[in-house]
Amino acid sequence: MKILVAVKRVVDYNVKVRVKSDETGMDIAHVKMSMNPFDEIAIEEAVRLREKGVASEIIAVSCGPQPCEETLRTAMAIGADRGILVRTDEELQSLAVAKLLKALIDREQPGLVILGKQAIDDDANQTGQMVAALAGMPQATFASKVEVAGDKATVTREVDGGLETLSLVLPAVITTDLRLNQPRYVTLPSIMKAKKKPLQTLAPEELGVDVKPRLKTLKVSEPPKRGAGVKVPDVATLVEKLKNEAKVI
């Protein structure tokens, strides 16, 4: 069985980004970029399934500009067998990425598609669900445990009230949550081996997908700064402030 894993190049989670002076977006020039943490978990889970004998091949896919090739090499260092880069300099929104992945699913016919539940740059949490809808596949989001046996996958997912267990008929789409696994450390020999693994570059036009943005960002601004806290002498004053100033009671 093939497993297709989508990975995204994002600003490293340790970097504090700033809004551009003209408020047209975030200033990410000359900042450290890395693989989306949820996608690292997705790659790790795919590798573990292959180690269990469930999968025969892992294909890592990324969509974006040329530097996304570095992200794919990292995915291959973790354990992906090959990579596919859909190269474009357009601003990619969730629906465009989902359409690109749907086209690749039609080409590769994977038995399982794994994505991170969301990217830490836009926090959209949409792509996995859109891929499942476009491809007509069952889906399980926010997975904290995945088991595959035969043509079925059992997924434990986190919900507001606790845990929910779903049984899916493959092929299916799964999105990963933080507690699914701990990605392995990438060693130098693995990085060197990844450089020799095949990486295919495609254009959106080759997949028959129009990736022009459907949404327009009007303005990006910093959230208002929080005011300093105050000490109150007694409970009565606290209640008065909550009622008349904060207006929460």
PyMOL commands that set and color helices and strands:
alter all, ss='L'
color gray80, all
select helices_A, chain A and resi 37-51+68-78+94-108+127-135+178-180+188-194+204-207+235-244
alter helices_A, ss='H'
color red, helices_A
select strands_A, chain A and resi 2-6+9-11+18-19+26-27+33-35+57-64+82-87+112-116+139-149+152-159+162-169+172-176+199-202
alter strands_A, ss='S'
color yellow, strands_A
deselect
rebuild
show_as cartoon
